[in-house]
């Protein structure tokens, strides 16, 4: 983001416009820095949550796979195929907003429900595997929501940081320099006008003797 130079009218009108622009830029930089701090704090929270959810997901998945192997050893692949429900799990993502940035705030999972005609797991190991896989799916959904939220918030924090740097490093210094130049020119003009008025003023009459 590079600031663009605007044509500034000369004289007092230019000084007024520059003062207004500088005040606006300073207020904008302050607001953006506040937004940036909030976004960075939120991003750190989300990344910690994503790390924790990722660890939980891997643990649940490993546990589920262990039970699945046991169930296959006991009942074979046929038992697994018979125990799988026809329905699919449903994942719902909740959303929230921080400083105008929409991002996931969590995820919930509705597990599949068997119809009365469908078989239940044929052995205890497969039943444990089903429970463990449901927990793994919930952990995976929470991990994905937190990771996505962290990426969305982090990307906005990056853009906000760029805008702050553009204001602080380029736009505000340029406005400050332009304002100083205009004020100096006005002072010189006012001084010249004052000198001209003094020279143009009629000389005071000398008292008669």
Buried (B, 14 or more C-beta within 10 A) or exposed (E): EEBEEEEBEEEEEBBEBBBEBBEEBBEBBEEBBEBBEBBBEBBEBBBEBBBBBBEBBBBBBEBBBBBBEBBBEEBEEEBBEBBBBEEEBEBEBEEEEBBEBEBBBBBEBEBBEEEEEBEEBBBEBBBBBBBBBBBBBBBBBBBBBBBBBBBBBBBBBEBBBEBBBBBBEEBBEBBBEBBEEBBEBBEEEEEEEEEEEEEEEEEEEEEEE
